[in-house]
Amino acid sequence: MSNQGRNLPPVPTSFAEFWPYYMAAHQDRRCRAVHYVGTSGALAAILATAVTLNPLWLLAGTVWGYGFAWIGHFGFEKNRPASWVRWWWSLLGDWKMYFLWLSGRLRPHIERGRDLPNINDMIEASRRSPAA
């Protein structure tokens, strides 16, 4: 599908194309900070699952991780999470953002995402458009 006539770029067809738009949705440092809290909790839950062999930790980690991420989006970014339209790429994006942050290499990625359109808007527009 196309975003032609809507002044929006084509919808990403790979994670590499999606990544800058993921960062566009994470420009507010407070949003990123609560994502890091959520991702850290999810990582702790994965470790707890491995240690205890109790799969309920995975459920707890999922609720914790998404809960904090969505607080960041609704409370600070004032946008909808990308996980609503590309959950798998969004999950990969969260882990990539987390490890780039931990390694001190996130800044150029934040800059690359600045002023890009919202991925949710792009996908919704492509769904409403006739096939190219």
MARZAKOL-717804 format. One record per atom (N, C-alpha, C, CB): residue in three letters; x, y, z. Coordinates in steps of 0.001 Angstrom, whole numbers, plus 500000, padded with zeros to 6 digits. Atoms other than C-alpha are relative to their C-alpha. Glycine has a CB too. Example, Ala and Ser with C-alpha at 12.3 -4.5 7.8 and 13.67 -1.06 7.14 Angstrom:
# MARZAKOL-717804
ala500890498810500000 ala512300495500507800 ala500900501200500000 ala499008500027501246 ser499180498810499940 ser513670498940507140 ser499230501090500730 ser500414500462498585 
//
This chain:
# MARZAKOL-717804
met500844498816500000 met500000500000500000 met500882501237500000 met499044500004501217 ser499246498778500198 ser501020503567499535 ser499501501115500913 ser499920500435498549 asn500371498776499298 asn501052506829501452 asn500014501178499032 asn500955500262501187 gln499940498974501018 gln501104508720498187 gln498859500999500172 gln499955499370498612 gly501002498955499893 gly499279512044498317 gly499723500413501433 gly498734499551499358 arg500219499684498596 arg499434512178502113 arg501237500642500623 arg499618498741500770 asn498758499404499527 asn502917513693502413 asn500673499154501072 asn499737501386500535 leu499356500915499078 leu504066510629504324 leu500904499057499205 leu498946499206500825 pro499133500959500702 pro506968508348503396 pro499338498622499963 pro501392499910500687 pro500550501359500038 pro506287504716502500 pro500137499323501365 pro500708499160498916 val499952500767498754 val505567502375505393 val501240499107499968 val498695499146500196 pro498811500861499957 pro508752500591506489 pro499656498534499758 pro500702500143501344 thr500208501418500285 thr509070497030505232 thr501072499127500658 thr499992499765498492 ser498979500752499270 ser512029496023507413 ser500251500709501329 ser501329499873499163 phe499672499382498722 phe513232496631510938 phe500969501163499805 phe500599498962500958 ala499035498920500252 ala516117498733509577 ala499284501277499556 ala501027499568498928 glu500773498834500429 glu513596501050507886 glu499118500523501135 glu499135499647498780 phe500871499646498882 phe511355501041510986 phe500754500745501109 phe499355498746500569 trp499228499496498861 trp514119501936513460 trp499987501527500147 trp501417499537499876 pro500032498539499806 pro514339505713512761 pro498630500508500458 pro500390500701498708 tyr501347499594499596 tyr510554505990513145 tyr499719499583501447 tyr498948499386499055 tyr500092500402498598 tyr510759504061516392 tyr500647501076500870 tyr500680498614500232 met499314498958499228 met513251506653517616 met499250501328499926 met501439500181499492 ala500814498784500095 ala510982509449516361 ala498928500008501086 ala499347500112498604 ala501038500118498979 ala508388508167518831 ala500571500007501419 ala499204498730499779 his499317500032498697 his510962508296521664 his500947501188500147 his500781498680500171 gln499161498809499933 gln512283511847521541 gln500105500579501414 gln499461501051499063 asp499997499449498644 asp511374512790525125 asp500844499106500914 asp498546500132500548 arg499100500786499146 arg514110511677527534 arg499258499327501150 arg501104500889500556 arg500788500609498912 arg511488511002530231 arg499304498735499512 arg498953501003500548 cys500607501194500589 cys509718508567527925 cys501040498884499917 cys499418500313498592 arg498937501006500080 arg513001506799527279 arg500359499481501385 arg501246500585499316 ala499631500410498639 ala513773506761531021 ala499024498970500550 ala500053501217500932 val500949500991499479 val510552504962531904 val500042498710499171 val498569500579500006 his499760501213500790 his511197502565529007 his501139499189500620 his500332500361498523 tyr498853500709499422 tyr514544501729530613 tyr499612499307501300 tyr501165500971500247 val500502500641498776 val512805501028533933 val499204498751499619 val499112500992500832 gly500798501138500444 gly510349498779532114 gly500847498877499433 gly499003500445498969 thr499133501019500603 thr513033496979530125 thr500871499332501055 thr500882500621498907 ser499213500587498907 ser515173496493533230 ser499166499008500800 ser500541501101500929 gly500898500913499290 gly512197494955535025 gly499704498752499189 gly498701500702500347 ala500251501161500857 ala511470492715532054 ala501222499082499977 ala499639500450498565 leu498765500790499962 leu515106491592532014 leu500112499250501330 leu501238500913499790 ala499984500663498686 ala514918490858535749 ala498997498846500036 ala499682501014501126 ala501006501062500026 ala511759488829535138 ala500475498804499171 ala498676500538499437 ile499432501092500798 ile513512486799532414 ile500997499213500836 ile500681500545498719 leu499030500674499127 leu516318486050534855 leu499289499225501112 leu500978501028500612 ala500760500690498954 ala513801485177537586 ala499360498728499457 ala498920500928500581 thr500583501183500628 thr512117482767535172 thr501052498899499869 thr499412500352498614 ala498922500979500165 ala515440481080534449 ala500408499382501332 ala501209500654499342 val499585500488498683 val516271480770538147 val498916499154500650 val500358501170500909 thr501088500675499284 thr512859479704539447 thr499245498987499143 thr499031501022500524 leu500764500811500953 leu511502477978536326 leu498499500250500108 leu500290498523500220 asn501404499622499857 asn508243479760537098 asn499647500955498851 asn499725500668501405 pro500318499158501159 pro506747481114533821 pro499152501223500335 pro499287499181498970 leu500771498807499627 leu504574483587535719 leu500884501252500033 leu499334499793501372 trp499088498853500054 trp507664485786535909 trp499993500637498609 trp501431499568500379 leu500058499439501359 leu507440486170532110 leu498771500881499829 leu499990498875498949 leu501214499179500046 leu503886487425532434 leu500222501302500762 leu498790499229500590 ala499731498803499194 ala504948489820535189 ala500944500946499263 ala500601499610501366 gly499049499169500743 gly507870491056533083 gly499367500693498813 gly501157499167499530 thr500704499404501141 thr505619491637530080 thr499118501156500458 thr499148498940499272 val500873498941499467 val503105493623532133 val500844501179500479 val499118499459501165 trp499106498951499503 trp505920495577533820 trp500584500805498828 trp501142499383500854 gly499344499327501124 gly507737496344530553 gly499049500860499190 gly500642498984499097 tyr500959499239500792 tyr504714497384528533 tyr499341501097500829 tyr498937499071499422 gly500618498985499132 gly503177499204531485 gly500836501266500077 gly499792499441501400 phe499141498821499920 phe506158501493531889 phe500160500673498640 phe501367499619500554 ala499874499403501336 ala506559501971528139 ala498773500835499663 ala500204498907498934 trp501222499272500333 trp502944503016527753 trp499830501233500874 trp498788499092500145 ile499995498785499167 ile503234505403530701 ile500851501070499322 ile500542499696501438 gly499129499051500689 gly506093507026528810 gly499343500625498781 gly501272499318499587 his500631499469501211 his504108507366525620 his498811500895500317 his499554498861499103 phe501197499213499694 phe500854508588527109 phe500316501188500892 phe498952499125500664 gly499697498941499044 gly502409510668529871 gly500968501051499515 gly500533499408501217 phe498948499062500397 phe505380512269528143 phe500024500289498503 phe501336499465500421 glu499940499790501453 glu505467511739524373 glu498662500463499435 glu500435498718499301 lys501351499688500481 lys501693512137523986 lys499767499372498625 lys499783501533499933 asn500224500738501236 asn501671509526521241 asn499615498568500337 asn501257500035499094 arg500353501404499817 arg500554505956520747 arg501239499135499793 arg498867499580499024 pro498829500873500151 pro503124503184521192 pro500025499323498631 pro500014498938501102 ala499833500701501276 ala504509501663518000 ala499632498532500123 ala501437500134499502 ser500363501409499806 ser503773498271519540 ser498565499719499568 ser500183499604501463 trp501383500188500423 trp500148498814518555 trp499904499658498522 trp499189501246500293 val500057500266501436 val501024498537514874 val501098499050499516 val500094501296499245 arg498890500886500363 arg504342496653514721 arg500620499460501287 arg501074500753499128 trp499581500423498658 trp504669494779518009 trp501369499354500006 trp498995499039500579 trp498731500710499998 trp507622492596517016 trp501160500969499780 trp500004498908498924 trp498940499019500248 trp509701495429515577 trp500124500960501173 trp499726500781498702 ser499976499120498842 ser508730497595518528 ser500758499357501165 ser498571500353500426 leu499272500717498948 leu509985494959520953 leu501498499987499700 leu499471498555500140 leu498588499953500391 leu513252494694519020 leu500565501413500177 leu500169499538498535 gly499572498617499851 gly513444498495518985 gly500254500370501449 gly498971500924499413 asp499830499714498583 asp513020498664522738 asp501319499439500512 asp498835499427500803 trp498743500605499554 trp515893496257523341 trp501195500696499363 trp500024498503499668 lys498899499283500657 lys518084498026520765 lys500229501344500675 lys499705500202498496 met499872498701499339 met517358501417522358 met500645499834501375 met498617500681500132 tyr499485500256498662 tyr518108499980525806 tyr501507499752499981 tyr499282498808500621 phe498579500330500034 phe521481498524524871 phe500846501119499398 phe500212498726499218 leu499275498816500489 leu522502501585522838 leu500136501027501118 leu499272500628498778 trp499939499087498853 trp521651503686525904 trp501063499538500994 trp498623500093500695 leu499020500532499047 leu523669501402528206 leu501435500181499503 leu499728498519500261 ser498647499880500570 ser526638501611525833 ser500378501439499672 ser500108499157498746 gly499707498593500281 gly526396505405525469 gly500002500354498523 gly501319500356500579 arg499988499768501451 arg525749505198521717 arg498637500372499429 arg500506498774499297 leu501372499742500457 leu522099506288521538 leu499823501356499317 leu499057499912501168 arg500223498616500458 arg522444510037520784 arg499805500139498486 arg501164500855500420 pro500219499809501453 pro522884509794516965 pro498684499404499514 pro501145499379499213 his501272500627500387 his519842507540516747 his498816500888500381 his499857498615500663 ile501034499043499594 ile517744510064518670 ile499928501118498971 ile500289500576501421 glu499944498915500992 glu518882512779516262 glu499427499553498661 glu501448500484499812 arg500493500509501285 arg518106510607513231 arg498472499926499981 arg500595498612499714 gly501452500104499938 gly514511510182514431 gly499275501320500106 gly499620499164501138 arg500622498689499806 arg513901513885515011 arg499238500438498754 arg501058501045500360 asp500853499417501055 asp511070515360512906 asp499459498992498987 asp500772501048499264 leu500633500980500875 leu510025512089511282 leu498533499857500397 leu500733498625500073 pro501419500172499661 pro506289511356511083 pro499783498813500933 pro499171499815498728 asn500364501070499085 asn504543509073513543 asn499698498732499215 asn498791500404500864 ile500173501271500706 ile504673505429512453 ile498538499548500000 ile500878498921500635 asn501416500370499957 asn501072504875513571 asn499220500731498916 asn499401500308501382 asp500679499221501034 asp499883507673511276 asp500333499477498611 asp500380501476500107 met499584500518501301 met501889506262508378 met499256498711499663 met501513499758499980 ile500646501292500247 ile500412502788508758 ile498500500176499810 ile500277499027501158 glu501439499757500165 glu496858504046509223 glu499701500625498641 glu499476500911501122 ala500202499376501303 ala497179506240506120 ala500143498970498881 ala500997501153499795 ser499801500994501037 ser498477503297504097 ser498823499026499942 ser501304499245500236 arg501172500886499975 arg495509501176505195 arg498786500628499344 arg499661499624501425 arg501131499294500611 arg493089503846503985 arg500228500273498519 arg499745501310500727 ser499678499686501383 ser494879504310500659 ser499764498798499110 ser501443500472499878 pro500088501103500958 pro494136502265497582 pro501402499508499674 pro499255500439498706 ala498682500569500358 ala496970499965496493 ala500610500810498883 ala499880498508499577 ala499286499193501016 ala499611501733494438 ala500085499256498687 ala501419500364500483 
//
